[in-house]
Amino acid sequence: MFEVEIKYRVSLLDDLRKIVSLVAKPIGISVEEDHYFNHPCRDFAQSDEAIRIRIHGDGEVIMTYKGRRIGSVGKSRMEINLKVDDYDNAALMMASLGFREVAVIRKRRELFTVDKYTIYLDNADNLGKFVEVETMVSDESLIDEAAQDILKFAQEKLGLKPEQIERRTYLELAMQAPSQ
């Protein structure tokens, strides 16, 4: 599967929450803690890949590999998710294989759904506030069309503008942020 996502940087989430609530169904609120790792033999920052272990507020733990970005708009990439029983064992496995943790990102995420889209209202610690609109496609040839559909939906239904697009990942933003 390929994730097609466009992230917008916003200053306030309150107004957008009202707009999103008019067009989409709320799914819930999640607190997420993402632990990102770098490969022992190649630099994921150079290869445009990522591997993370995400701990959801309800205790669910998901390990995710994200392939290189595809397309010119937003962040589209192959994504492989694997549910694991325990963060500590997953992190120990990564360390035993030579991976090293490079960043931890915490965010409060409100989830909504409408048609083929999932909408996230994110407040990422020390990084800012964002709206992500995402869909999944089964074939790489469908990515550009899906990205254009997201752009149109986000502008017409949510009032988000192309100049608000944040193409960097949360990991890239965290790595570029001044040390706390």
N, C-alpha and C positions, 0 to 999 in steps of 0.2 A: 504494500500500500504506500501511497505517497501523500504526505501531509501538504496541503496548500494553505498557507497562512499569511495574513497581512496584519501587521501590528502598527497601531497608531499611538503616538505619544499625546497625552492629554493633560491639562492642568487640573481639572476637577472631574471626579467620577459621578458626583451627585446628579448633575443635569443629564448626563448620558444614561445613568441608571433609569431615570424617568422615561427617556426616549426608548431605550432598549426594552423596557417593561411594556411599552405599548405595542411592540412588534414581535416580541419573542416570549417564550415561556421560561420562567425561572426553573433551573434545575437544582440549584443549591449553592452553598458557600463552602469553600475549602481553604484550608491553610496548608501550603505545600513547602517542603524543604527539599531543595535540589542539591545533590552533591555531585559535582562534575569531576571527572578524572581525565588524565592525559595518558596516552599510550607510552610504553617504555621505549619503543623503537622509532616512533614517528610522532611528530608534533601535530596534534589535532588542529591547532590554530592555523597551521600551514596547509593541512589537507582538507580543511573546512568540514570536519566531522566533529561529533560530540558523543560522549557516553556519560550517562548520568544515572544516579539512583535517586528516585523521588520517594519521599515519605509523605503520604497524605495524612491529614489531620485525624482521619479515622483509623490510622495504623496501617493501611494498605501500602505496600512497597512495590514499586515498579522500576525495573531496570530498562533503560531506553538507549538504543543506538540511533543516531541521526547521521545520515549520509551527507555528502556534499550538497550544497544548494544548487537547485536547477531553476532556470528561468531568470528573468530580469526584474520581476516585481515581487516584493514580499519575500517570504522565506518558504520555498517549496523544496522538499527533500524526502528521500526514502526514510521511513521510520519503522523500527522494529521494537516492539514492547514485549517484555517478559515479566510476568508477575513472580515475585520471589517471596519466600516466607518471612524473611528476617533481614533487616538492614545490616546488622552487625556481621552476619555471615557473608552477605553479598560484598560488603566493603573489605572483609578479610580475604575473600577470594580475589578481588581486584588487586589488593596489595600483594598477595602471594604471587600474582602473575606479573608484578612489576609496575602496575598502574599506580599513579600518585594523584591524590586529591588536589585539585587546583583552585576550587571555589565552592562556596556554599551560598545559595541564593534562597531567601525566604520571601514568600509572597502570600497575600490574601487574595483569593480569586473567587469572583462571583460568576456562576455559569448560567448561560441561557441557551435555548435552542429555538430555531425557526427554520422550517424547510430543511435544506441540506447543510445548514450552517450551525456551528457552535460559536457562541460569542462569549468572550471572557473579559470581565472588568478586573484588571489586576492592579494591586498596589504592592509593588516590589520594594522591599526594604532597601533604602539608600540608592535606589535607581529611578524611582518615580512611579507615575500612574500611566497605565496603558489600556487600550482596548485591542483585543485580538479577535479577528474573524477568521474562522478556519473551516475547511472541509477536507474530506479525504477522497482521493481518486485512485482507481485501480491500475491506471496505465499512465506512463510518463507523457504520452502524447496528449493527455487531457489537462495537463497542468496549466498551460497558458490560458486556455479558455476559462478554467475554474478561477484563476487569478483575476481575469477581467470581470467575471461575474461578481467576485467579492468586492472589487473596486466599485462597481456600479451599485451593488446593494449597500455598501457602507456609506457611499455618498448620498444616495437617494433616500434611504430609510433611516440612517443614523446621523447624517449631517457631517460625516468625517471627510476631510479634504486630503487630496494626495500629498500636499506639503507636510502633513502630520505623520506620514509614514516613517516608521523607525525600522530600518532594514537590519540593524544589528540585533543579534540574539541577546538574551539576558546575560549569558556568559560573557559575550564580548563587551557588553556595557559594564559588567562587574570588573573585568580585567582592565578596562580603561579608566575606571573610577579611581580617584585619589584614595590612598589607604586611609582606613578609618582609625 
